[in-house]
């Protein structure tokens, strides 16, 4: 890394609108959680879902249906962030695919 030029390995949601298109029900639930988010991307949605699971008064049936999937997504998110911090872009890419698959499963498991 140079003195002026900095190299970063990051994961970003290039279009926040796609989050709501891909996962409409869980994104609506996530973004109703009162946490300060800079963006409405994939990683932010997973963070909000994890916070909501801990602190929101969601219906018991909904929590029961979603808890395993939210916990899985939160773990993958954590692993993804670690891979990025450790400069492991190939691992981070693999984890991003796994995270999207976990969110697909979570969207299918959604109950009111």
RASUL-V333373 format. One record per run of one state. SS is the DSSP state (@ for helix, = for strand, . for the rest). FROM is the first residue (numbers start at 0). TO is the last residue. If there is no record, write none. Layout:
ss from to
SS FROM TO
SS FROM TO
This chain:
ss from to
. 0 14
@ 15 21
. 22 22
@ 23 29
. 30 40
@ 41 54
. 55 58
@ 59 84
. 85 87
@ 88 108
. 109 111
